[in-house]
C-alpha cells in the first residue's frame, strides 16, 4: 500500500509538500523524505507525534532514545513501520524539526492506495519555500510574544464580535473546510 502525506506549516502560508511512501517503510524513511523535500540537515534531533483530531500530541516516535523516563516505552523511527501506527486517511501527525522552539510541520495522511508499492519515497508536490530549519531563539520568542499580545488585544473584539452571547461554533457550516484548505488552494 502507498501512503500520500500532505505537510503544511503554520509559519509559511504557501508552503506545502506531498510525500508518497510505501506503507511498509519506517518513520525514519518518512523523516528522510521530508528532510530531502525541504533541504533540512538530517543530523538534527526530531520526532513525530501521532495526534488526536485536534492536533493534540499523543504517541511520540523519536529519532533517538534520550533516556528521559525509563517508565515510558520509547518508539524509535528506524524501528517503527508506518502501517503499524497509521491506518486511516485523515490521520494526523506532527513532525517536530526544531526542539528549541517546538517548531513543526502539520502532516495529514491524505490518501492510501492499496495494491501499490513504492521502492523509494518521493516528493510528489512541492509548493513554496520551507521555513528555515533553525531560527534565532530570542527573535522567535519576541515574535511569539508579539503574536500572543495581539491575540489578547483581539480577544476583546472576539467577545462581542458575533453580537450574541448565544453564539456556538457549530453554527458555522464547516463541511468541506479541510478539502478547501488543502485541495482548493493549489
Order of alpha helices (4+ residues) and beta strands (2+ residues): beta-beta-alpha-beta-beta-beta-alpha-beta-beta-beta-alpha-alpha
